[in-house]
Amino acid sequence: METYRVQKKVATNGELQLKALPFREGELVEVIILGREREVQKSDHSLLRGKVISYIDPTEPVAQNDWELEQ
């Protein structure tokens, strides 16, 4: 099944218009409507998404001095 994605705003009368779809005339298609606001809210929990991350000595041991060696 070929997938085609487009984002549209719902008109004040509650209608959507889709033009120039990449399907043949008479072809049977399935239409599923997903609200984008909910997707945005889901991604809000990731406050670091899109932020610059840098690693200082990423291969060095972490908290090596915090371990006690029993002899």
DARA-V954340 format. One line per field, one symbol per residue. ss: DSSP state (@ for helix, = for strand, . for the rest). A space follows every 10 residues. Layout:
ss->???
//
This chain:
ss->.......... .......... .......... .....@@@@@ @@@....... .......... ...@@@.... .
//
